[in-house]
């Protein structure tokens, strides 16, 4: 969730700059896109380790792991989030 206030001055809350908001949106977009990849990679590696332990002495190839999102994907997700939070409804 975006925190709309970062600084206080004499008890008054000051709004974040557009740069700070964009940075938060990029961080959130990255987290949204990367978390499922980490989870899937963890599951695949746990399954692979279990197979390795069950067939002792045999070589089992590593599973094909999902790749992480490209920077352009993170930027596109941040832009989508920005459109949502910028609605004037």
C-alpha positions in Angstrom: 0.0 0.0 0.0 1.3 3.4 -0.9 2.1 5.7 2.0 1.2 9.2 0.9 3.2 11.0 3.6 6.9 10.8 4.3 7.9 14.0 6.0 6.5 16.1 8.8 7.2 19.8 9.3 5.9 21.3 12.6 3.3 18.5 13.0 2.0 18.9 9.4 2.3 16.0 7.0 4.0 16.7 3.7 3.1 14.9 0.5 5.6 12.7 -1.3 7.2 14.0 -4.5 6.3 12.5 -7.8 9.7 10.8 -7.9 9.0 9.2 -4.5 5.6 8.0 -5.7 7.0 6.6 -8.9 9.7 4.8 -7.0 7.1 3.2 -4.7 5.1 2.2 -7.7 8.1 0.5 -9.2 8.9 -1.3 -6.0 5.3 -2.5 -5.7 5.2 -3.6 -9.3 8.5 -5.5 -8.9 7.2 -7.3 -5.8 3.9 -8.2 -7.6 5.7 -9.7 -10.5 8.7 -11.3 -8.7 6.9 -13.0 -5.8 5.1 -15.7 -7.9 8.4 -16.4 -9.7 10.2 -17.0 -6.4 7.4 -19.2 -5.1 7.3 -21.3 -8.3 11.1 -21.6 -8.3 11.1 -22.7 -4.7 8.5 -25.4 -5.4 10.4 -26.7 -8.4 13.6 -26.9 -6.5 12.0 -28.7 -3.5 10.5 -31.2 -5.9 13.9 -31.7 -7.6 15.6 -32.2 -4.2 12.9 -34.8 -3.2 13.5 -36.7 -6.5 17.3 -36.6 -6.0 16.9 -38.1 -2.5 14.6 -40.8 -3.7 16.8 -42.0 -6.6 20.1 -42.0 -4.9 23.1 -42.4 -7.2 21.2 -41.3 -10.4 21.6 -37.9 -12.0 18.5 -35.9 -12.4 18.5 -32.8 -14.5 17.6 -29.5 -12.9 14.1 -28.4 -13.8 13.6 -25.5 -16.1 13.1 -22.5 -13.8 10.8 -19.6 -14.7 12.6 -16.4 -15.5 12.3 -13.2 -13.7 10.4 -10.3 -15.3 12.2 -7.9 -17.5 12.6 -4.3 -16.5 10.0 -3.4 -19.2 7.5 -5.7 -17.6 8.0 -4.0 -14.2 7.7 -0.6 -15.7 4.5 -1.6 -17.5 3.0 -3.0 -14.3 4.0 0.3 -12.5 2.2 2.3 -15.2 -0.9 0.1 -14.8 -0.8 0.7 -11.0 -0.4 4.4 -11.6 -3.4 4.5 -13.8 -5.4 2.8 -11.1 -4.3 5.1 -8.3 -4.7 8.2 -10.5 -8.4 7.7 -11.2 -10.5 10.7 -10.3 -13.5 8.6 -9.3 
